[in-house]
Amino acid sequence: MSKIRVGVLRGGPSAEHEVSLLTGENVLKNLPSDKYEAIDILISKEGKWPEMPAIDVVFNAMHGEYGEDGQIQTVLENMNLPYTGSGVTASALAMDKWASQKLFHQAGLKVPPAIMAEKTSPDPMAKPGFGLPWVVKPNGRGSSVGIFLVNDGKELEAALAGAFGYDDSVLIEKYIRGEEITCGILENFNGEKYFVLPVVEIVPPSNKDFFDFQCKYDGTSREICPGRFDEKTASAIQKAASLAHQALGCRDYSRTDMIVAEDGIYVLEVNTLPGLTKESLFPKAAAAAGCSFDRLLEHLLTLALNRKNI
């Protein structure tokens, strides 16, 4: 029986290029070789593709803009290639923090108060009508890229300049004090349409105010799975993750970042292509649920291949 040829798509013109390389490398190393032939498809930082080989399915190991915002999904749809992860619309919505916040709110989920600032606006320095501190972040980027904490109104200009370096639209959110958590969804697993993974509690190092890009990948944060929450709170967190996943129309898998505050659970964003590096949270949560990494990869590929046969 011939092996299934899997094109592992990684890299690309994204601020998360290096993280994508690591995710792709981990996928390439762990695909069961008895069933799959793994083919590395490395897209350069300039967006240049290699010559496309004949493949049966794409494992999308890309992150950030282009790879996770609906653009690469559109390319693959036009090529009539099945691929892992969410489709065009859900990917675009999830990458657009402002749009996804509105959908979360409509689904009954709690989100931080926020305003949008546009680089091309006559007054990009408009200040929000809610109190400090504020979190300034690019609207269409992921992986905590370009995020700034503003404790004083005088710091806003520098924070906006930094965030505008990544995107022309920037979100200014109310900083929510609480425990940082994340929770994954894996579709059609263990007999459940939306199988909810154990909650991961994130404890950044003491010198960090939040889970930023550096401590997300340098191993300095503590990641506790399952998180130290009572059953009622853990259940509410998992319900919020499932609702967020469905509100955006995601498919296959996702990971929702949230804050557990005194007044409830705040949804921050949904990652439609969670990192699959050695340091990544989704594989750790899957392992805690009894799903090994190679089994996780095979499950995601099976979901994609089943769409090919519909």
Secondary structure in CASP SS format (residue, H / E / C, confidence):
PFRMAT SS
TARGET T0000
AUTHOR 0000-0000-0000
METHOD secondary structure of the structure
MODEL  1
M C 1.00
S C 1.00
K C 1.00
I E 1.00
R E 1.00
V E 1.00
G E 1.00
V E 1.00
L E 1.00
R E 1.00
G E 1.00
G C 1.00
P C 1.00
S C 1.00
A C 1.00
E C 1.00
H H 1.00
E H 1.00
V H 1.00
S H 1.00
L H 1.00
L H 1.00
T H 1.00
G H 1.00
E H 1.00
N H 1.00
V H 1.00
L H 1.00
K H 1.00
N H 1.00
L C 1.00
P C 1.00
S C 1.00
D C 1.00
K C 1.00
Y E 1.00
E E 1.00
A E 1.00
I E 1.00
D E 1.00
I E 1.00
L E 1.00
I E 1.00
S C 1.00
K C 1.00
E C 1.00
G C 1.00
K C 1.00
W C 1.00
P C 1.00
E C 1.00
M C 1.00
P C 1.00
A C 1.00
I C 1.00
D C 1.00
V E 1.00
V E 1.00
F E 1.00
N E 1.00
A C 1.00
M C 1.00
H C 1.00
G C 1.00
E C 1.00
Y C 1.00
G C 1.00
E C 1.00
D C 1.00
G C 1.00
Q H 1.00
I H 1.00
Q H 1.00
T H 1.00
V H 1.00
L H 1.00
E H 1.00
N H 1.00
M C 1.00
N C 1.00
L C 1.00
P C 1.00
Y E 1.00
T C 1.00
G C 1.00
S C 1.00
G C 1.00
V H 1.00
T H 1.00
A H 1.00
S H 1.00
A H 1.00
L H 1.00
A H 1.00
M H 1.00
D C 1.00
K H 1.00
W H 1.00
A H 1.00
S H 1.00
Q H 1.00
K H 1.00
L H 1.00
F H 1.00
H H 1.00
Q H 1.00
A C 1.00
G C 1.00
L C 1.00
K E 1.00
V C 1.00
P C 1.00
P C 1.00
A E 1.00
I E 1.00
M E 1.00
A E 1.00
E E 1.00
K C 1.00
T C 1.00
S C 1.00
P C 1.00
D C 1.00
P C 1.00
M C 1.00
A C 1.00
K C 1.00
P C 1.00
G C 1.00
F C 1.00
G C 1.00
L C 1.00
P C 1.00
W E 1.00
V E 1.00
V E 1.00
K E 1.00
P E 1.00
N C 1.00
G C 1.00
R C 1.00
G C 1.00
S C 1.00
S C 1.00
V C 1.00
G C 1.00
I C 1.00
F E 1.00
L E 1.00
V E 1.00
N C 1.00
D C 1.00
G H 1.00
K H 1.00
E H 1.00
L H 1.00
E H 1.00
A H 1.00
A H 1.00
L H 1.00
A H 1.00
G H 1.00
A H 1.00
F H 1.00
G C 1.00
Y C 1.00
D C 1.00
D C 1.00
S E 1.00
V E 1.00
L E 1.00
I E 1.00
E E 1.00
K E 1.00
Y C 1.00
I C 1.00
R C 1.00
G C 1.00
E E 1.00
E E 1.00
I E 1.00
T E 1.00
C E 1.00
G E 1.00
I E 1.00
L E 1.00
E E 1.00
N E 1.00
F E 1.00
N C 1.00
G C 1.00
E E 1.00
K E 1.00
Y E 1.00
F E 1.00
V E 1.00
L C 1.00
P C 1.00
V C 1.00
V E 1.00
E E 1.00
I E 1.00
V E 1.00
P C 1.00
P C 1.00
S C 1.00
N C 1.00
K C 1.00
D C 1.00
F C 1.00
F C 1.00
D C 1.00
F H 1.00
Q H 1.00
C H 1.00
K H 1.00
Y H 1.00
D C 1.00
G C 1.00
T C 1.00
S C 1.00
R E 1.00
E E 1.00
I E 1.00
C C 1.00
P C 1.00
G C 1.00
R C 1.00
F C 1.00
D C 1.00
E H 1.00
K H 1.00
T H 1.00
A H 1.00
S H 1.00
A H 1.00
I H 1.00
Q H 1.00
K H 1.00
A H 1.00
A H 1.00
S H 1.00
L H 1.00
A H 1.00
H H 1.00
Q H 1.00
A H 1.00
L C 1.00
G C 1.00
C C 1.00
R C 1.00
D C 1.00
Y E 1.00
S E 1.00
R E 1.00
T E 1.00
D E 1.00
M E 1.00
I E 1.00
V E 1.00
A E 1.00
E C 1.00
D C 1.00
G E 1.00
I E 1.00
Y E 1.00
V E 1.00
L E 1.00
E E 1.00
V E 1.00
N E 1.00
T C 1.00
L C 1.00
P C 1.00
G C 1.00
L C 1.00
T C 1.00
K C 1.00
E C 1.00
S C 1.00
L H 1.00
F H 1.00
P H 1.00
K H 1.00
A H 1.00
A H 1.00
A H 1.00
A H 1.00
A C 1.00
G C 1.00
C C 1.00
S C 1.00
F H 1.00
D H 1.00
R H 1.00
L H 1.00
L H 1.00
E H 1.00
H H 1.00
L H 1.00
L H 1.00
T H 1.00
L H 1.00
A H 1.00
L H 1.00
N H 1.00
R H 1.00
K H 1.00
N C 1.00
I C 1.00
END
